[in-house]
Amino acid sequence: MSKKEFLKEDVLKFLGGTSSILNALVEEIEERIKLRVEKVISKFEIVTKSEFEIVFSMAQESRKENTILKRRLDALEKKVKLLSQKINKK
């Protein structure tokens, strides 16, 4: 092998080594950022997606119940009004 080929091979090995080092560095940075973000989120007491979905579902059910109860109340008020009118006519 010529000197040029040795140099080329050494450069390729070096670049391969730096590539794996850079990949490890990127993974380490990503992990640290993830931990930092999780720490900030827990500090602000932000709810999780599952907690949000549970409360959202409860709110939807409450709205449905309120609509049903409003209809029943309106019907009862109408009956009371009709009964009051009948009593007042007598």
C-alpha positions, 0 to 999 in steps of 0.5 A: 500500500502506498503512503497515500492509501494509508493516509486515506484509510487513516482519514476514513477511520478517523471520520468513522470514529468521529461519526460515532462520537458525534452520534453519542453526543447528539443522543446525550444532548437529546436525553438532557433536553428531554429531562430538562423539559420534563422537569419544567413541565412537572414544575408548572404542574401541566396535566398529561394528555390522558388526564386531559382526555378524562376531564374532557370526557367528563365535561362532555357527559355533563353537557349531555346531562345538562341538556337533558335536565334543561329539557325536563325543567322546561317541560315541568315549568310549562306544566306548572304554568298550565296548571297555574292558569287552570287554577286561576280560571276557576 
